[in-house]
Amino acid sequence: MPALIQAFLDDASSTYTYIVYEADGGPCAIVDSVLNYDPASGRTDTTQADKVIAFVREHGLHVQWLLETHAHADHLSAAPYLRRTLGGKIAIGESISKVQGVFKNLFNLEPEFRVDGSQFDHLFAPDDIFHIGNLKAQALHVPGHTPADMAYLIDGRLILVGDTLFMPDVGTARCDFPGGDARQLYASMRKLLAFPSDTKLYVCHDYPPEGREAKCQTTVAEQRAGNIHVHDGVDEAAFVEMRTQRDAGLGMPTLLLPAIQVNVRAGNMPPAEENGVTYLKIPLNQL
């Protein structure tokens, strides 16, 4: 039986969360969940995650995995909340340790914070095979946007590509975050685009041009024919030049500072201080 997939769009961060499953009543994986966060008030809420919970319960699913494609800079992960409510293992690529090392220094995190990925329940090595019930899945290491980006190949038919590729008329992910590398991203995208032409690709974000509604799914053939940044015929040098110039003009994501502090902890908040309150830090004049 082919994999089924349900998408949930968080309008505030333009993020797609996915539920991947084989059939009602069976195991599932939740990919790139969102915890709502208001930067003006510093308040969180679970509106978006509760939509995911409602679908899981309505279809009698059992959560096996809570997958992250990378440590996101545009939203906070709801994985710990979903794990408490539904169960499942929080998983990410093993290179998250590199990201943790960079941001532990930037945010001067507590000495006890470990940079070995141990905050997560499971770390995938490149090309690791795992299962969602009877569905065979593979963790593909696709660095470039960050050193730890993963894509997830499901049942040989579809790939959750994270922030490597966007819809063809939007292009590709930025590479100017710490540890990002445009040459690595180019290689990662060509790796994904070497899959059969009818392979379905599910993006983590969509930023549609005016007049088009948000979409989450494309194909290898559509990307190779029409991606504005990396269609067939665009070589590495041309892509790196374009990406470098484009990144130089981009602003910082609104939620980068709070999101990274939380997401390198597998979605957990920093330890509360002596007064019982949890705080996020803003490093001044560092980024």
MIKE-978085 format. One record per residue (C-alpha): residue in one letter; x, y, z. Coordinates in steps of 0.25 Angstrom, whole numbers, plus 2048, in hexadecimal, padded with zeros to 3 digits. Layout:
BEGIN
<nuse aa="a" X="X" Y="Y" Z="Z"/>
...
//
This chain:
BEGIN
<nuse aa="m" X="800" Y="800" Z="800"/>
<nuse aa="p" X="806" Y="80E" Z="7FC"/>
<nuse aa="a" X="809" Y="818" Z="807"/>
<nuse aa="l" X="7FE" Y="822" Z="80A"/>
<nuse aa="i" X="802" Y="830" Z="80E"/>
<nuse aa="q" X="7FA" Y="83C" Z="814"/>
<nuse aa="a" X="7FF" Y="84A" Z="814"/>
<nuse aa="f" X="7FC" Y="855" Z="81E"/>
<nuse aa="l" X="801" Y="863" Z="81A"/>
<nuse aa="d" X="804" Y="86D" Z="825"/>
<nuse aa="d" X="801" Y="87B" Z="81E"/>
<nuse aa="a" X="80A" Y="883" Z="828"/>
<nuse aa="s" X="817" Y="87C" Z="825"/>
<nuse aa="s" X="813" Y="876" Z="817"/>
<nuse aa="t" X="817" Y="868" Z="81C"/>
<nuse aa="y" X="811" Y="85B" Z="818"/>
<nuse aa="t" X="810" Y="850" Z="823"/>
<nuse aa="y" X="80D" Y="842" Z="81D"/>
<nuse aa="i" X="807" Y="835" Z="823"/>
<nuse aa="v" X="80C" Y="829" Z="81B"/>
<nuse aa="y" X="804" Y="81C" Z="81D"/>
<nuse aa="e" X="800" Y="80F" Z="816"/>
<nuse aa="a" X="7F2" Y="80E" Z="81A"/>
<nuse aa="d" X="7E8" Y="812" Z="825"/>
<nuse aa="g" X="7EB" Y="80B" Z="832"/>
<nuse aa="g" X="7F9" Y="809" Z="82F"/>
<nuse aa="p" X="807" Y="810" Z="833"/>
<nuse aa="c" X="80B" Y="81E" Z="82E"/>
<nuse aa="a" X="816" Y="828" Z="82D"/>
<nuse aa="i" X="814" Y="837" Z="830"/>
<nuse aa="v" X="81E" Y="840" Z="829"/>
<nuse aa="d" X="822" Y="84E" Z="82C"/>
<nuse aa="s" X="817" Y="852" Z="836"/>
<nuse aa="v" X="814" Y="860" Z="83A"/>
<nuse aa="l" X="813" Y="866" Z="848"/>
<nuse aa="n" X="80C" Y="874" Z="846"/>
<nuse aa="y" X="814" Y="87F" Z="84C"/>
<nuse aa="d" X="811" Y="88E" Z="84D"/>
<nuse aa="p" X="81E" Y="896" Z="84D"/>
<nuse aa="a" X="818" Y="8A3" Z="852"/>
<nuse aa="s" X="812" Y="89C" Z="85F"/>
<nuse aa="g" X="81C" Y="890" Z="860"/>
<nuse aa="r" X="810" Y="887" Z="862"/>
<nuse aa="t" X="80E" Y="879" Z="85B"/>
<nuse aa="d" X="802" Y="871" Z="858"/>
<nuse aa="t" X="7FE" Y="864" Z="852"/>
<nuse aa="t" X="7F4" Y="868" Z="847"/>
<nuse aa="q" X="7FB" Y="862" Z="83C"/>
<nuse aa="a" X="800" Y="856" Z="843"/>
<nuse aa="d" X="7F2" Y="853" Z="848"/>
<nuse aa="k" X="7ED" Y="852" Z="839"/>
<nuse aa="v" X="7F7" Y="847" Z="838"/>
<nuse aa="i" X="7F3" Y="840" Z="844"/>
<nuse aa="a" X="7E4" Y="840" Z="840"/>
<nuse aa="f" X="7E8" Y="83A" Z="833"/>
<nuse aa="v" X="7F0" Y="82F" Z="839"/>
<nuse aa="r" X="7E5" Y="82C" Z="843"/>
<nuse aa="e" X="7DA" Y="82C" Z="838"/>
<nuse aa="h" X="7E1" Y="822" Z="830"/>
<nuse aa="g" X="7E5" Y="819" Z="83B"/>
<nuse aa="l" X="7F4" Y="81B" Z="838"/>
<nuse aa="h" X="800" Y="817" Z="842"/>
<nuse aa="v" X="80B" Y="821" Z="841"/>
<nuse aa="q" X="818" Y="819" Z="83F"/>
<nuse aa="w" X="821" Y="825" Z="83B"/>
<nuse aa="l" X="822" Y="834" Z="83D"/>
<nuse aa="l" X="82C" Y="838" Z="832"/>
<nuse aa="e" X="833" Y="845" Z="830"/>
<nuse aa="t" X="83A" Y="848" Z="823"/>
<nuse aa="h" X="843" Y="852" Z="82A"/>
<nuse aa="a" X="844" Y="85C" Z="835"/>
<nuse aa="h" X="83A" Y="866" Z="82F"/>
<nuse aa="a" X="83D" Y="875" Z="830"/>
<nuse aa="d" X="82E" Y="879" Z="82D"/>
<nuse aa="h" X="826" Y="872" Z="837"/>
<nuse aa="l" X="827" Y="86B" Z="844"/>
<nuse aa="s" X="825" Y="85C" Z="844"/>
<nuse aa="a" X="819" Y="856" Z="84B"/>
<nuse aa="a" X="81F" Y="848" Z="84C"/>
<nuse aa="p" X="820" Y="847" Z="85B"/>
<nuse aa="y" X="812" Y="84B" Z="85C"/>
<nuse aa="l" X="80E" Y="841" Z="852"/>
<nuse aa="r" X="816" Y="836" Z="859"/>
<nuse aa="r" X="810" Y="839" Z="866"/>
<nuse aa="t" X="802" Y="838" Z="860"/>
<nuse aa="l" X="803" Y="82D" Z="855"/>
<nuse aa="g" X="811" Y="826" Z="858"/>
<nuse aa="g" X="81B" Y="824" Z="84D"/>
<nuse aa="k" X="82A" Y="826" Z="84C"/>
<nuse aa="i" X="830" Y="834" Z="848"/>
<nuse aa="a" X="83B" Y="832" Z="83E"/>
<nuse aa="i" X="844" Y="83A" Z="835"/>
<nuse aa="g" X="851" Y="838" Z="82E"/>
<nuse aa="e" X="85E" Y="836" Z="836"/>
<nuse aa="s" X="865" Y="842" Z="831"/>
<nuse aa="i" X="85C" Y="84A" Z="83A"/>
<nuse aa="s" X="868" Y="84A" Z="843"/>
<nuse aa="k" X="86F" Y="854" Z="83A"/>
<nuse aa="v" X="863" Y="85D" Z="83B"/>
<nuse aa="q" X="863" Y="85C" Z="84A"/>
<nuse aa="g" X="871" Y="85F" Z="84B"/>
<nuse aa="v" X="870" Y="86C" Z="843"/>
<nuse aa="f" X="864" Y="871" Z="84B"/>
<nuse aa="k" X="868" Y="86D" Z="858"/>
<nuse aa="n" X="873" Y="877" Z="857"/>
<nuse aa="l" X="86B" Y="882" Z="850"/>
<nuse aa="f" X="860" Y="881" Z="85B"/>
<nuse aa="n" X="86A" Y="87E" Z="867"/>
<nuse aa="l" X="861" Y="872" Z="86B"/>
<nuse aa="e" X="862" Y="86C" Z="878"/>
<nuse aa="p" X="86F" Y="863" Z="87A"/>
<nuse aa="e" X="866" Y="857" Z="87C"/>
<nuse aa="f" X="860" Y="858" Z="86E"/>
<nuse aa="r" X="867" Y="84D" Z="866"/>
<nuse aa="v" X="86A" Y="84E" Z="857"/>
<nuse aa="d" X="869" Y="83F" Z="854"/>
<nuse aa="g" X="85A" Y="83F" Z="84F"/>
<nuse aa="s" X="856" Y="837" Z="85C"/>
<nuse aa="q" X="84A" Y="840" Z="85E"/>
<nuse aa="f" X="844" Y="839" Z="852"/>
<nuse aa="d" X="83F" Y="82A" Z="854"/>
<nuse aa="h" X="845" Y="826" Z="847"/>
<nuse aa="l" X="850" Y="82B" Z="83E"/>
<nuse aa="f" X="850" Y="826" Z="82F"/>
<nuse aa="a" X="85E" Y="823" Z="828"/>
<nuse aa="p" X="85E" Y="826" Z="819"/>
<nuse aa="d" X="855" Y="81C" Z="811"/>
<nuse aa="d" X="850" Y="815" Z="81E"/>
<nuse aa="i" X="844" Y="80C" Z="81B"/>
<nuse aa="f" X="838" Y="80D" Z="825"/>
<nuse aa="h" X="829" Y="809" Z="824"/>
<nuse aa="i" X="81C" Y="810" Z="826"/>
<nuse aa="g" X="814" Y="803" Z="829"/>
<nuse aa="n" X="816" Y="7FB" Z="81C"/>
<nuse aa="l" X="81B" Y="807" Z="814"/>
<nuse aa="k" X="829" Y="807" Z="811"/>
<nuse aa="a" X="830" Y="815" Z="813"/>
<nuse aa="q" X="83E" Y="81A" Z="811"/>
<nuse aa="a" X="845" Y="826" Z="817"/>
<nuse aa="l" X="84D" Y="82E" Z="80D"/>
<nuse aa="h" X="857" Y="838" Z="811"/>
<nuse aa="v" X="855" Y="844" Z="809"/>
<nuse aa="p" X="85E" Y="84F" Z="80F"/>
<nuse aa="g" X="860" Y="85D" Z="80A"/>
<nuse aa="h" X="855" Y="865" Z="810"/>
<nuse aa="t" X="85A" Y="860" Z="81D"/>
<nuse aa="p" X="865" Y="855" Z="820"/>
<nuse aa="a" X="85A" Y="84C" Z="826"/>
<nuse aa="d" X="84F" Y="84D" Z="81B"/>
<nuse aa="m" X="848" Y="83F" Z="819"/>
<nuse aa="a" X="83E" Y="83B" Z="80E"/>
<nuse aa="y" X="835" Y="82F" Z="810"/>
<nuse aa="l" X="832" Y="825" Z="805"/>
<nuse aa="i" X="825" Y="81E" Z="808"/>
<nuse aa="d" X="822" Y="810" Z="801"/>
<nuse aa="g" X="82B" Y="814" Z="7F5"/>
<nuse aa="r" X="820" Y="81D" Z="7F0"/>
<nuse aa="l" X="820" Y="82A" Z="7F7"/>
<nuse aa="i" X="82B" Y="833" Z="7FE"/>
<nuse aa="l" X="829" Y="83D" Z="809"/>
<nuse aa="v" X="834" Y="847" Z="804"/>
<nuse aa="g" X="834" Y="851" Z="810"/>
<nuse aa="d" X="83A" Y="85E" Z="80C"/>
<nuse aa="t" X="843" Y="859" Z="801"/>
<nuse aa="l" X="839" Y="85C" Z="7F6"/>
<nuse aa="f" X="82D" Y="865" Z="7F5"/>
<nuse aa="m" X="822" Y="865" Z="7EA"/>
<nuse aa="p" X="828" Y="867" Z="7DC"/>
<nuse aa="d" X="823" Y="875" Z="7DB"/>
<nuse aa="v" X="829" Y="879" Z="7E9"/>
<nuse aa="g" X="837" Y="872" Z="7E8"/>
<nuse aa="t" X="840" Y="86D" Z="7F3"/>
<nuse aa="a" X="844" Y="86F" Z="801"/>
<nuse aa="r" X="84E" Y="87A" Z="806"/>
<nuse aa="c" X="85C" Y="875" Z="80A"/>
<nuse aa="d" X="861" Y="881" Z="813"/>
<nuse aa="f" X="85D" Y="87B" Z="820"/>
<nuse aa="p" X="869" Y="876" Z="829"/>
<nuse aa="g" X="86E" Y="86A" Z="822"/>
<nuse aa="g" X="867" Y="86C" Z="815"/>
<nuse aa="d" X="86E" Y="869" Z="808"/>
<nuse aa="a" X="868" Y="86C" Z="7FA"/>
<nuse aa="r" X="871" Y="861" Z="7F4"/>
<nuse aa="q" X="86C" Y="857" Z="7FD"/>
<nuse aa="l" X="85E" Y="85B" Z="7FB"/>
<nuse aa="y" X="860" Y="85A" Z="7EC"/>
<nuse aa="a" X="865" Y="84C" Z="7EE"/>
<nuse aa="s" X="85A" Y="848" Z="7F7"/>
<nuse aa="m" X="84F" Y="84D" Z="7ED"/>
<nuse aa="r" X="856" Y="846" Z="7E1"/>
<nuse aa="k" X="855" Y="839" Z="7EA"/>
<nuse aa="l" X="846" Y="83B" Z="7EC"/>
<nuse aa="l" X="844" Y="83E" Z="7DE"/>
<nuse aa="a" X="84B" Y="831" Z="7D9"/>
<nuse aa="f" X="83F" Y="829" Z="7DE"/>
<nuse aa="p" X="834" Y="825" Z="7D4"/>
<nuse aa="s" X="82D" Y="830" Z="7CD"/>
<nuse aa="d" X="81F" Y="82C" Z="7D3"/>
<nuse aa="t" X="825" Y="82D" Z="7E1"/>
<nuse aa="k" X="81C" Y="836" Z="7EA"/>
<nuse aa="l" X="823" Y="841" Z="7F2"/>
<nuse aa="y" X="81C" Y="847" Z="7FE"/>
<nuse aa="v" X="822" Y="855" Z="802"/>
<nuse aa="c" X="823" Y="85A" Z="810"/>
<nuse aa="h" X="81F" Y="868" Z="80C"/>
<nuse aa="d" X="819" Y="870" Z="801"/>
<nuse aa="y" X="81A" Y="87E" Z="7FE"/>
<nuse aa="p" X="811" Y="880" Z="7F2"/>
<nuse aa="p" X="811" Y="88B" Z="7E8"/>
<nuse aa="e" X="805" Y="894" Z="7E8"/>
<nuse aa="g" X="7F9" Y="88D" Z="7E1"/>
<nuse aa="r" X="7FD" Y="87F" Z="7E5"/>
<nuse aa="e" X="7F8" Y="877" Z="7F1"/>
<nuse aa="a" X="802" Y="870" Z="7FA"/>
<nuse aa="k" X="806" Y="862" Z="7F6"/>
<nuse aa="c" X="80D" Y="857" Z="7FC"/>
<nuse aa="q" X="810" Y="84D" Z="7F1"/>
<nuse aa="t" X="818" Y="84C" Z="7E4"/>
<nuse aa="t" X="820" Y="842" Z="7DD"/>
<nuse aa="v" X="82E" Y="83F" Z="7D9"/>
<nuse aa="a" X="82A" Y="842" Z="7CA"/>
<nuse aa="e" X="824" Y="84F" Z="7CD"/>
<nuse aa="q" X="830" Y="854" Z="7D5"/>
<nuse aa="r" X="83A" Y="850" Z="7CB"/>
<nuse aa="a" X="832" Y="857" Z="7C0"/>
<nuse aa="g" X="82E" Y="863" Z="7C7"/>
<nuse aa="n" X="835" Y="866" Z="7D4"/>
<nuse aa="i" X="839" Y="875" Z="7D3"/>
<nuse aa="h" X="846" Y="872" Z="7DA"/>
<nuse aa="v" X="84A" Y="864" Z="7D7"/>
<nuse aa="h" X="843" Y="85F" Z="7CA"/>
<nuse aa="d" X="84B" Y="856" Z="7C1"/>
<nuse aa="g" X="856" Y="85E" Z="7BA"/>
<nuse aa="v" X="85A" Y="866" Z="7C7"/>
<nuse aa="d" X="868" Y="862" Z="7CB"/>
<nuse aa="e" X="86E" Y="863" Z="7D9"/>
<nuse aa="a" X="876" Y="870" Z="7D6"/>
<nuse aa="a" X="869" Y="877" Z="7D1"/>
<nuse aa="f" X="861" Y="872" Z="7DD"/>
<nuse aa="v" X="86B" Y="876" Z="7E7"/>
<nuse aa="e" X="86D" Y="884" Z="7E1"/>
<nuse aa="m" X="85E" Y="886" Z="7E1"/>
<nuse aa="r" X="85C" Y="881" Z="7EF"/>
<nuse aa="t" X="867" Y="889" Z="7F5"/>
<nuse aa="q" X="862" Y="896" Z="7EF"/>
<nuse aa="r" X="853" Y="893" Z="7F2"/>
<nuse aa="d" X="857" Y="88F" Z="801"/>
<nuse aa="a" X="85F" Y="89C" Z="803"/>
<nuse aa="g" X="852" Y="8A4" Z="801"/>
<nuse aa="l" X="849" Y="89C" Z="80A"/>
<nuse aa="g" X="844" Y="8A0" Z="818"/>
<nuse aa="m" X="845" Y="897" Z="824"/>
<nuse aa="p" X="839" Y="88F" Z="826"/>
<nuse aa="t" X="830" Y="895" Z="831"/>
<nuse aa="l" X="830" Y="889" Z="83A"/>
<nuse aa="l" X="83F" Y="884" Z="838"/>
<nuse aa="l" X="844" Y="888" Z="846"/>
<nuse aa="p" X="839" Y="882" Z="84E"/>
<nuse aa="a" X="837" Y="876" Z="845"/>
<nuse aa="i" X="845" Y="871" Z="844"/>
<nuse aa="q" X="847" Y="872" Z="853"/>
<nuse aa="v" X="83B" Y="868" Z="855"/>
<nuse aa="n" X="83D" Y="85F" Z="849"/>
<nuse aa="v" X="84B" Y="85C" Z="84C"/>
<nuse aa="r" X="845" Y="856" Z="859"/>
<nuse aa="a" X="83B" Y="84D" Z="851"/>
<nuse aa="g" X="830" Y="857" Z="853"/>
<nuse aa="n" X="832" Y="858" Z="862"/>
<nuse aa="m" X="833" Y="866" Z="869"/>
<nuse aa="p" X="83F" Y="86A" Z="870"/>
<nuse aa="p" X="840" Y="867" Z="87F"/>
<nuse aa="a" X="838" Y="870" Z="888"/>
<nuse aa="e" X="83F" Y="87A" Z="890"/>
<nuse aa="e" X="83F" Y="87B" Z="8A0"/>
<nuse aa="n" X="832" Y="883" Z="89F"/>
<nuse aa="g" X="82B" Y="877" Z="897"/>
<nuse aa="v" X="82B" Y="87F" Z="88A"/>
<nuse aa="t" X="831" Y="87A" Z="87D"/>
<nuse aa="y" X="838" Y="885" Z="874"/>
<nuse aa="l" X="83D" Y="886" Z="866"/>
<nuse aa="k" X="84A" Y="88E" Z="863"/>
<nuse aa="i" X="84C" Y="899" Z="859"/>
<nuse aa="p" X="85B" Y="89A" Z="856"/>
<nuse aa="l" X="85E" Y="8A9" Z="852"/>
<nuse aa="n" X="866" Y="8AD" Z="846"/>
<nuse aa="q" X="86A" Y="89E" Z="843"/>
<nuse aa="l" X="862" Y="89B" Z="836"/>
//
